[in-house]
Each structure stands twice: as C-alpha cells, then as structure tokens.
Amino acid sequence: MPSTSLIARSYLFVPGNRPERFDKACAAGADAVIIDLEDAVPPADKDQARAAVASWLSPDRDVLIRLNSADTEWFAADLGLCGKAGVAGIVLPKAERTEDLERVTAQGAKAVLPLIETAQGFAHAGALSKVAGVQRLMFGSIDFQLDMGIDGEGEELLYFRSQLVLLSRLAGIQPPVDGVTVAIDDAAQLHVDTLRARRLGFGGKLCIHPRQLPVVGDAFYPGADEIAWAERVLEAASRANGAAIALDGKMIDLPVIRKAQDIAAEAARR
C-alpha cells in the first residue's frame, strides 16, 4: 500500500484568471494548490489565463494545474504547461480515455490526477488508474451527479466512492481525493463530508475556499480518542513480546497493531 507520509489531504482551487490570488492561495495552508483553467475561467479568458499562469510559474513553488478537458479547443495549448518548472502535476477533468492521460505525461507532466466526473470516466477508472504517471484519482462528485442524473451527495454516491477506493488500491496508487463541499460557510457539513470520505478510504478532499482548509485538515488526522487508543495498543503490544494479547476484552492481533501504528504515524505528522 502506498505510504501515507507524503499524501496531500487538502487541495485548494484558485481561478486561473486571477493571478493576484495565486500567491495567497499558496500561503493559505493547503497541502496542494490547483490553479484552475477549466470551470473557473470563462471561454473568452482561457488564453489570457493560460498566459498568466505560464508567466507566474516558478521552480521555487510547486502547484498543480487543472487543464481544460481533452475534448475542448483549449486542451492542445494547455498541454504546453505540463512540463514547466513548478508544475508538480496535472489535474485532467472529465478523464475518460487512457490516451488522453498518456498525452499529458508525454508532454512532461510529473504526475497526473484524473478527475472522474462522468459515467464513462467511472467505467474506465480501473484502466485510468493504471496509466503510468497517475498519482491518484479525484472524484468530481458534482459533475458526476449531473451526468448520472443522481440527486444526492450521500448514500446515493456510496457505491461509486467505494469503487474508486478499491480501484486505487488495486492499482497501487495513492487513495483517491473526494469532491468539493459547495457550502463554503457550513463548517459542520464540511466536517461530516470529510469524515465520511476518510471512513470510506479516501485520502484527501478538494476545497473551494481557504476557510475550508482547517476543517478538512483536522478531519483527516486522528482525533484525541483515536490517538489514545493507538498508544494503549502499542504499549500493550510492546509488553507482550509477540504473544497474543487482549485489551478492553478484545484480541489484539497484527492487523490491529498495524492500524495503531498508522494512527500514531499520522498523529506524528502534525
């Protein structure tokens, strides 16, 4: 399973046509910043936004760039950004075909993060996850609901979320990233959404405003109760010297110890 020590938890979008916000986004505390050339940029501003991003990029700071999808007139020109210094990876929206990901990597992208936003994308997610250079899958849950005619963000998407976690594990890539919570000022809902993603096996979440970052960050780290439990398990295991042990009336075996080790390692990251 991929190491979790360097996995980004929070991804912050910033519009590609707002270069005055780029530095602020990088300083907001996100694990990764995505400069968005797709949904956030009106068609008339696409070329200007691409030029602004190209002139701002620097090897001194790493960002991700969300290109326009492969079926648009802007995709070919967007590909010119893939190999530039300071571009840590490319987010490809409405990813559906392996050959589109291969075009991105052929242009020098260090990593590719396909956004699964359509029925076709979901149907091919297993193949997409195995393309060389793919770091992790992202779930564009809002667009996916629209494409599928689904009304609901919760149990209505449970199957699809779980499948993305499974396919990522089978491909040996990082756990997938869950979609945005559109309620910017509803911290309680954001917390619920992020905890659900974590429970299902997701490793990160997309954010649309800096105010969302602390909530997402906290939800992806172990709570005080989890940390205390892990410490007790590891202490008990260290005293047992490999023998079978029980804690709170429950058997402590190797999978439980490994879970406790993972929690302790996550807690140490903070």
Residue frames relative to the residue before (quaternion, step in Angstrom):
aa qw qx qy qz dx dy dz
M 1.0000 0.0000 0.0000 0.0000 0.00 0.00 0.00
P 0.5449 -0.6328 0.4230 0.3519 3.63 -0.91 0.82
S 0.5408 -0.6148 0.4644 0.3374 3.54 -1.10 0.73
T 0.3561 -0.7449 0.5261 0.2037 3.56 -1.04 0.78
S 0.4652 0.7369 -0.4232 0.2480 3.59 1.25 -0.22
L 0.7864 0.2796 -0.1479 0.5306 3.59 1.08 -0.64
I 0.4285 0.7176 -0.4565 0.3049 3.58 1.21 0.27
A 0.3968 -0.7084 0.5334 0.2373 3.56 -0.87 1.00
R 0.2897 -0.7625 0.5597 0.1465 3.56 -1.04 0.86
S 0.8010 0.1971 -0.0818 0.5593 3.58 0.92 -0.89
Y 0.1009 -0.7730 0.6262 0.0148 3.55 -0.97 1.00
L 0.1408 -0.8160 0.5591 0.0423 3.58 -0.61 1.13
F 0.3089 -0.7395 0.5741 0.1677 3.56 -0.82 1.06
V 0.0096 0.7497 -0.6613 -0.0206 3.54 -1.21 0.65
P 0.5084 -0.6770 0.4274 0.3170 3.64 -0.81 0.94
G 0.4802 -0.7032 0.4542 0.2617 3.55 -0.92 0.92
N 0.6774 0.4594 -0.2980 0.4912 3.59 1.22 -0.30
R 0.6530 0.4577 -0.3267 0.5073 3.59 1.25 0.38
P 0.0768 -0.8547 0.5121 0.0375 3.61 0.57 1.13
E 0.5862 0.5786 -0.3780 0.4227 3.61 1.16 -0.46
R 0.6748 0.4833 -0.2912 0.4756 3.59 1.25 -0.27
F 0.4739 0.7134 -0.4350 0.2780 3.60 1.19 -0.34
D 0.6947 0.4637 -0.2837 0.4710 3.58 0.78 -1.00
K 0.6342 0.5292 -0.3356 0.4530 3.59 0.99 -0.78
A 0.6400 0.5215 -0.3263 0.4603 3.57 0.99 -0.80
C 0.6644 0.5087 -0.3037 0.4556 3.57 0.96 -0.84
A 0.7115 0.4327 -0.2489 0.4946 3.58 1.17 -0.57
A 0.5094 0.7038 -0.3906 0.3044 3.61 1.26 -0.09
G 0.5845 -0.6188 0.3621 0.3798 3.58 1.21 -0.26
A 0.4296 0.6858 -0.4781 0.3413 3.59 1.21 0.24
D 0.5377 -0.5940 0.4804 0.3568 3.55 -1.19 0.48
A 0.7909 -0.0049 0.0185 0.6117 3.58 1.13 -0.65
V 0.2485 -0.7482 0.6007 0.1326 3.55 -1.14 0.74
I 0.1594 -0.7703 0.6130 0.0734 3.56 -0.99 0.95
I 0.2099 -0.7456 0.6202 0.1239 3.57 -0.64 1.12
D 0.2363 -0.8347 0.4932 0.0647 3.53 -0.51 1.28
L 0.1290 -0.7898 0.5979 0.0464 3.55 -0.67 1.15
E 0.6247 0.5783 -0.3306 0.4075 3.58 1.26 -0.20
D 0.8574 0.1784 -0.1066 0.4708 3.59 -0.44 -1.22
A 0.6906 0.5167 -0.2887 0.4156 3.59 0.98 -0.77
V 0.7266 0.4241 -0.2229 0.4925 3.60 1.22 -0.39
P 0.4103 -0.7082 0.5150 0.2546 3.63 -0.71 1.01
P 0.6561 -0.5406 0.3436 0.3989 3.62 -1.06 0.61
A 0.6692 0.5214 -0.3117 0.4280 3.59 0.92 -0.84
D 0.7262 0.4331 -0.2314 0.4812 3.58 1.20 -0.50
K 0.3802 0.7687 -0.4649 0.2198 3.61 1.21 -0.04
D 0.7083 0.4620 -0.2820 0.4532 3.60 0.73 -1.01
Q 0.6498 0.5133 -0.3126 0.4654 3.57 0.99 -0.83
A 0.6448 0.5174 -0.3209 0.4621 3.59 0.98 -0.82
R 0.6453 0.5203 -0.3257 0.4547 3.59 0.92 -0.86
A 0.6590 0.5031 -0.3059 0.4681 3.56 0.96 -0.84
A 0.6385 0.5272 -0.3260 0.4562 3.59 1.00 -0.79
V 0.6500 0.5069 -0.3148 0.4706 3.56 0.98 -0.83
A 0.6564 0.5280 -0.3128 0.4388 3.57 0.90 -0.93
S 0.6998 0.4650 -0.2807 0.4640 3.59 0.95 -0.81
W 0.6692 0.5052 -0.2958 0.4576 3.60 1.17 -0.52
L 0.5575 0.6464 -0.3899 0.3454 3.58 1.06 -0.69
S 0.0131 0.7932 -0.6056 0.0619 3.54 -1.08 0.83
P 0.5161 -0.6383 0.4635 0.3336 3.61 -1.05 0.65
D 0.5840 0.6062 -0.3610 0.4014 3.59 1.26 -0.24
R 0.7807 0.1648 -0.1077 0.5930 3.62 1.25 -0.18
D 0.2734 -0.7761 0.5536 0.1284 3.53 -0.96 0.92
V 0.0361 0.7727 -0.6324 0.0400 3.54 -0.99 0.91
L 0.3870 -0.6475 0.5887 0.2906 3.50 -1.38 0.20
I 0.1942 -0.7665 0.5981 0.1301 3.57 -1.19 0.49
R 0.2319 -0.7346 0.6180 0.1572 3.55 -0.92 0.92
L 0.2798 -0.7677 0.5609 0.1334 3.52 -0.58 1.23
N 0.5529 -0.5069 0.5025 0.4299 3.50 -1.36 -0.12
S 0.6097 -0.6000 0.3680 0.3645 3.57 -1.05 0.70
A 0.6740 -0.5604 0.3266 0.3537 3.51 -1.24 0.60
D 0.6815 0.4887 -0.2923 0.4597 3.61 1.16 -0.42
T 0.5824 0.5829 -0.3763 0.4236 3.61 1.25 0.26
E 0.6185 -0.5697 0.4038 0.3604 3.54 -1.27 0.34
W 0.6710 0.5198 -0.2918 0.4410 3.59 1.23 -0.36
F 0.4821 0.7176 -0.4187 0.2780 3.57 1.22 -0.37
A 0.6605 0.5280 -0.3250 0.4236 3.59 0.82 -0.94
A 0.6815 0.4646 -0.2913 0.4847 3.59 0.94 -0.85
D 0.6137 0.5582 -0.3464 0.4379 3.60 1.04 -0.74
L 0.5885 0.6083 -0.3684 0.3847 3.58 1.04 -0.71
G 0.5767 0.6149 -0.3690 0.3914 3.57 1.18 -0.51
L 0.6327 0.5363 -0.3335 0.4481 3.59 1.23 -0.32
C 0.4992 0.7305 -0.4003 0.2386 3.57 1.16 -0.59
G 0.8003 0.3306 -0.1559 0.4753 3.56 0.83 -0.96
K 0.4357 0.7228 -0.4523 0.2885 3.58 1.22 0.09
A 0.5927 -0.5715 0.4339 0.3658 3.55 -1.16 0.63
G 0.7644 0.3379 -0.2680 0.4792 3.54 -0.96 0.89
V 0.6106 0.5060 -0.3604 0.4910 3.59 1.26 -0.08
A 0.2258 -0.8192 0.5178 0.0986 3.57 -0.26 1.29
G 0.7929 -0.1500 0.1113 0.5800 3.56 1.19 -0.43
I 0.3798 -0.7145 0.5523 0.2005 3.50 -1.36 0.33
V 0.2206 -0.7292 0.6346 0.1302 3.54 -0.98 0.94
L 0.1283 -0.8079 0.5734 0.0457 3.57 -0.63 1.14
P 0.2874 -0.7865 0.5218 0.1630 3.60 -0.44 1.19
K 0.8427 0.1474 -0.1268 0.5021 3.54 -1.28 0.54
A 0.1387 0.8139 -0.5439 0.1499 3.54 0.98 0.93
E 0.0476 0.8170 -0.5696 0.0762 3.56 -0.79 1.05
R 0.7942 0.2717 -0.1171 0.5308 3.59 1.06 -0.72
T 0.5156 -0.6508 0.4620 0.3119 3.57 -0.98 0.86
E 0.6336 0.5555 -0.3477 0.4113 3.59 0.99 -0.72
D 0.6080 0.5391 -0.3623 0.4565 3.61 1.11 -0.51
L 0.6382 0.5030 -0.3242 0.4844 3.58 1.04 -0.75
E 0.6493 0.5220 -0.3166 0.4536 3.57 1.00 -0.80
R 0.6051 0.5366 -0.3570 0.4675 3.60 1.10 -0.58
V 0.6361 0.5274 -0.3213 0.4627 3.56 1.05 -0.77
T 0.6933 0.4596 -0.2857 0.4759 3.59 0.83 -0.93
A 0.6199 0.5551 -0.3443 0.4347 3.59 1.07 -0.68
Q 0.6712 0.4778 -0.2878 0.4882 3.57 1.21 -0.48
G 0.6760 -0.5531 0.2759 0.4012 3.58 1.24 0.30
A 0.3558 0.7408 -0.5045 0.2646 3.60 1.19 0.25
K 0.4345 -0.7099 0.4940 0.2515 3.57 -0.90 0.95
A 0.7818 -0.0262 0.0407 0.6217 3.57 1.13 -0.65
V 0.1957 -0.7586 0.6099 0.1190 3.56 -1.23 0.55
L 0.0988 -0.7753 0.6231 0.0288 3.54 -1.00 0.92
P 0.1920 -0.8119 0.5411 0.1054 3.61 -0.08 1.24
L 0.2855 -0.7297 0.5983 0.1675 3.55 -1.03 0.87
I 0.2218 -0.7679 0.5907 0.1106 3.57 -0.64 1.15
E 0.1028 0.8383 -0.5149 0.1469 3.56 -0.25 1.32
T 0.7533 0.3231 -0.1781 0.5444 3.57 1.26 -0.14
A 0.6621 -0.4843 0.3840 0.4237 3.55 -1.31 0.26
Q 0.6465 0.5151 -0.3167 0.4653 3.59 0.98 -0.84
G 0.6443 0.5224 -0.3198 0.4580 3.56 0.97 -0.82
F 0.6605 0.4963 -0.3052 0.4737 3.56 0.96 -0.86
A 0.6492 0.5320 -0.3203 0.4392 3.59 0.94 -0.87
H 0.7597 0.3470 -0.1806 0.5195 3.57 1.09 -0.69
A 0.3432 0.7855 -0.4714 0.2072 3.59 1.25 0.12
G 0.6096 0.5591 -0.3590 0.4322 3.59 1.04 -0.66
A 0.6815 0.4638 -0.2813 0.4913 3.57 0.95 -0.88
L 0.6350 0.5357 -0.3323 0.4465 3.57 0.97 -0.81
S 0.6670 0.5286 -0.3078 0.4254 3.57 0.95 -0.86
K 0.7128 0.4601 -0.2487 0.4673 3.58 1.18 -0.48
V 0.4422 0.6743 -0.4716 0.3569 3.58 1.25 0.11
A 0.5391 -0.6323 0.4478 0.3302 3.57 -0.92 0.90
G 0.7719 0.3304 -0.2599 0.4770 3.56 -0.89 0.95
V 0.5459 0.5966 -0.4159 0.4162 3.60 1.22 -0.21
Q 0.2840 -0.7868 0.5328 0.1284 3.56 -0.71 1.14
R 0.7547 -0.2188 0.1751 0.5933 3.55 0.95 -0.92
L 0.4713 -0.6469 0.5188 0.3005 3.55 -1.28 0.37
M 0.1786 -0.7421 0.6326 0.1314 3.53 -1.26 0.52
F 0.3026 -0.7596 0.5529 0.1608 3.56 -1.05 0.81
G 0.1785 -0.7736 0.6024 0.0824 3.56 -0.57 1.20
S 0.1394 -0.8749 0.4576 0.0759 3.53 0.55 1.24
I 0.6350 0.5388 -0.3488 0.4299 3.62 0.99 -0.69
D 0.6934 0.4470 -0.2721 0.4953 3.58 0.82 -0.96
F 0.6179 0.5559 -0.3453 0.4358 3.57 1.07 -0.72
Q 0.6279 0.5250 -0.3327 0.4684 3.58 0.98 -0.80
L 0.6536 0.5202 -0.3095 0.4543 3.56 0.95 -0.90
D 0.6834 0.4951 -0.2913 0.4506 3.57 0.87 -0.95
M 0.7480 0.4142 -0.2094 0.4744 3.56 1.01 -0.83
G 0.4287 -0.6995 0.4687 0.3274 3.58 1.22 -0.28
I 0.4061 0.7071 -0.4671 0.3420 3.56 1.19 0.62
D 0.1516 -0.7746 0.6090 0.0786 3.56 -1.00 0.85
G 0.7016 0.4066 -0.3091 0.4969 3.55 -0.11 1.26
E 0.3287 -0.7699 0.5298 0.1361 3.52 -1.07 0.88
G 0.6601 0.5526 -0.2995 0.4114 3.59 1.20 -0.39
E 0.8542 0.0565 -0.0135 0.5166 3.55 -0.60 -1.17
E 0.5339 0.6350 -0.4025 0.3870 3.58 1.22 -0.41
L 0.7551 0.3484 -0.1815 0.5248 3.60 1.17 -0.61
L 0.3491 0.7784 -0.4742 0.2175 3.58 1.26 0.06
Y 0.6605 0.5134 -0.3168 0.4468 3.59 0.83 -0.94
F 0.6953 0.4883 -0.2860 0.4431 3.57 0.81 -0.99
R 0.6383 0.5129 -0.3290 0.4704 3.59 0.97 -0.80
S 0.6775 0.4997 -0.3022 0.4472 3.58 0.84 -0.95
Q 0.6357 0.5277 -0.3320 0.4552 3.57 1.02 -0.73
L 0.6420 0.5146 -0.3338 0.4600 3.62 0.97 -0.74
V 0.6180 0.5218 -0.3389 0.4806 3.58 1.08 -0.69
L 0.6639 0.5096 -0.3007 0.4574 3.58 0.90 -0.93
L 0.6874 0.4885 -0.2917 0.4514 3.58 0.81 -0.98
S 0.6233 0.5313 -0.3375 0.4640 3.58 1.06 -0.70
R 0.6519 0.5114 -0.3082 0.4674 3.56 0.97 -0.86
L 0.6676 0.5019 -0.3044 0.4579 3.58 0.92 -0.86
A 0.6900 0.4658 -0.2746 0.4812 3.58 1.09 -0.68
G 0.4248 -0.7278 0.4478 0.2988 3.59 1.25 -0.25
I 0.5028 0.6252 -0.4417 0.4015 3.57 1.14 0.59
Q 0.7036 -0.4496 0.3266 0.4429 3.57 -1.29 0.10
P 0.6164 -0.5417 0.4057 0.4025 3.60 -1.16 0.51
P 0.5647 -0.6441 0.3953 0.3315 3.59 -1.04 0.71
V 0.4304 -0.6736 0.5505 0.2408 3.51 -1.40 0.31
D 0.3667 -0.7487 0.5103 0.2111 3.58 -0.77 1.01
G 0.6134 -0.5932 0.4003 0.3340 3.55 -1.27 0.49
V 0.7003 -0.4938 0.3404 0.3871 3.51 -1.37 0.11
T 0.2963 -0.6505 0.6558 0.2429 3.49 -1.42 0.32
V 0.3420 -0.8057 0.4488 0.1802 3.57 -0.39 1.23
A 0.6015 0.5486 -0.3662 0.4507 3.61 1.20 -0.36
I 0.2743 -0.8189 0.4834 0.1435 3.56 -0.03 1.32
D 0.7900 0.3431 -0.1608 0.4820 3.59 0.90 -0.90
D 0.5752 0.5679 -0.3865 0.4440 3.60 1.24 0.22
A 0.1668 -0.8316 0.5250 0.0707 3.56 0.19 1.31
A 0.6194 0.5560 -0.3476 0.4317 3.58 1.05 -0.72
Q 0.6729 0.4829 -0.2994 0.4737 3.58 0.92 -0.88
L 0.6292 0.5363 -0.3275 0.4574 3.55 1.02 -0.83
H 0.6420 0.5228 -0.3200 0.4605 3.57 0.99 -0.85
V 0.6490 0.5117 -0.3088 0.4707 3.58 0.95 -0.88
D 0.6658 0.5132 -0.3017 0.4499 3.58 0.89 -0.94
T 0.6905 0.4854 -0.2836 0.4552 3.56 0.93 -0.91
L 0.6317 0.5139 -0.3344 0.4744 3.58 1.01 -0.75
R 0.6166 0.5327 -0.3468 0.4644 3.60 1.02 -0.74
A 0.6522 0.5152 -0.3154 0.4579 3.57 0.90 -0.90
R 0.6634 0.5027 -0.3057 0.4622 3.56 0.92 -0.89
R 0.6523 0.5189 -0.3198 0.4506 3.60 0.90 -0.87
L 0.6911 0.4831 -0.2763 0.4611 3.58 1.02 -0.77
G 0.6154 -0.5769 0.3427 0.4136 3.59 1.24 -0.20
F 0.4285 0.6720 -0.4873 0.3568 3.59 1.22 0.25
G 0.3232 -0.7778 0.5145 0.1605 3.54 -1.15 0.61
G 0.8042 0.0951 -0.0538 0.5842 3.58 1.25 -0.04
K 0.2232 -0.7658 0.5899 0.1254 3.54 -1.35 0.12
L 0.4367 -0.6745 0.5382 0.2544 3.53 -1.15 0.74
C 0.1281 -0.7946 0.5923 0.0377 3.57 -1.01 0.88
I 0.2611 -0.7853 0.5461 0.1303 3.56 -1.08 0.76
H 0.7770 0.1803 -0.1362 0.5876 3.60 1.25 0.03
P 0.5883 -0.6046 0.4026 0.3553 3.60 -1.02 0.74
R 0.5948 0.5838 -0.3737 0.4071 3.61 1.09 -0.59
Q 0.6346 0.5485 -0.3324 0.4312 3.58 1.15 -0.45
L 0.5469 0.6832 -0.3826 0.2961 3.58 1.12 -0.57
P 0.6843 0.4786 -0.3304 0.4399 3.67 0.74 -0.85
V 0.6375 0.5300 -0.3323 0.4498 3.58 1.00 -0.79
V 0.6683 0.4894 -0.2958 0.4758 3.57 0.90 -0.93
G 0.6525 0.5284 -0.3185 0.4399 3.57 0.91 -0.88
D 0.6749 0.4948 -0.2966 0.4602 3.56 0.90 -0.91
A 0.6811 0.5153 -0.2998 0.4251 3.57 0.91 -0.90
F 0.6962 0.4649 -0.2801 0.4697 3.58 1.12 -0.56
Y 0.6443 0.4627 -0.3380 0.5065 3.57 1.26 0.04
P 0.6026 -0.5765 0.3995 0.3806 3.60 -1.10 0.57
G 0.4298 -0.6818 0.5309 0.2620 3.55 -1.12 0.71
A 0.7255 -0.4407 0.3046 0.4320 3.53 -1.32 0.19
D 0.6533 0.5149 -0.3204 0.4532 3.59 0.96 -0.81
E 0.6474 0.5159 -0.3187 0.4617 3.58 0.98 -0.82
I 0.6611 0.5089 -0.3079 0.4574 3.56 0.93 -0.90
A 0.6498 0.5136 -0.3177 0.4615 3.57 0.94 -0.87
W 0.6364 0.5210 -0.3223 0.4686 3.59 1.00 -0.82
A 0.6622 0.5116 -0.3100 0.4514 3.59 0.89 -0.94
E 0.6499 0.5205 -0.3214 0.4509 3.57 0.94 -0.84
R 0.6583 0.5043 -0.3107 0.4646 3.58 1.00 -0.82
V 0.6384 0.5228 -0.3253 0.4619 3.58 1.01 -0.81
L 0.6957 0.4748 -0.2852 0.4574 3.57 0.82 -0.98
E 0.6255 0.5233 -0.3425 0.4665 3.57 1.05 -0.68
A 0.6610 0.4996 -0.3058 0.4690 3.57 0.93 -0.88
A 0.6546 0.5166 -0.3127 0.4549 3.58 0.98 -0.84
S 0.6482 0.5259 -0.3249 0.4446 3.58 1.00 -0.78
R 0.6678 0.4899 -0.2994 0.4738 3.59 1.11 -0.65
A 0.6518 0.5629 -0.3146 0.3991 3.59 1.13 -0.61
N 0.2308 -0.8095 0.5102 0.1763 3.61 1.20 -0.45
G 0.7763 -0.3748 0.1745 0.4759 3.55 0.90 0.95
A 0.5599 0.5985 -0.4002 0.4101 3.59 1.21 -0.14
A 0.5947 -0.5503 0.4413 0.3858 3.57 -1.26 0.42
I 0.0490 -0.8090 0.5856 -0.0156 3.57 -0.95 0.91
A 0.2323 -0.7380 0.6117 0.1652 3.52 -1.32 0.34
L 0.0520 -0.7758 0.6288 0.0095 3.53 -1.15 0.74
D 0.8311 -0.0068 -0.0488 0.5540 3.57 -0.72 1.09
G 0.6974 -0.4906 0.2664 0.4494 3.55 1.05 0.80
K 0.6606 0.4689 -0.3122 0.4963 3.61 1.23 0.18
M 0.5066 -0.6517 0.4764 0.3027 3.54 -1.09 0.78
I 0.2118 -0.7540 0.6116 0.1118 3.54 -0.99 0.91
D 0.0534 0.8001 -0.5933 0.0708 3.56 -0.40 1.24
L 0.7933 -0.3667 0.1992 0.4432 3.57 -1.31 0.04
P 0.6529 0.5025 -0.3496 0.4462 3.68 0.84 -0.76
V 0.6437 0.5103 -0.3253 0.4684 3.60 1.03 -0.75
I 0.6428 0.5153 -0.3206 0.4675 3.58 0.99 -0.80
R 0.6516 0.5114 -0.3173 0.4618 3.56 0.97 -0.82
K 0.6213 0.5250 -0.3391 0.4727 3.57 1.04 -0.73
A 0.6506 0.5064 -0.3122 0.4721 3.57 0.97 -0.84
Q 0.6359 0.5226 -0.3262 0.4649 3.58 1.02 -0.75
D 0.6405 0.5202 -0.3233 0.4633 3.59 1.01 -0.81
I 0.6537 0.5088 -0.3147 0.4634 3.58 0.95 -0.86
A 0.6522 0.5090 -0.3130 0.4665 3.57 0.96 -0.85
A 0.6541 0.5103 -0.3170 0.4595 3.58 0.99 -0.80
E 0.6399 0.5167 -0.3188 0.4711 3.57 1.02 -0.81
A 0.6483 0.5219 -0.3170 0.4547 3.58 0.96 -0.87
A 0.6547 0.5309 -0.3071 0.4417 3.57 1.06 -0.76
R 0.5713 0.6104 -0.3811 0.3947 3.59 1.21 -0.39
R 0.6306 0.5808 -0.3419 0.3849 3.59 1.07 -0.64
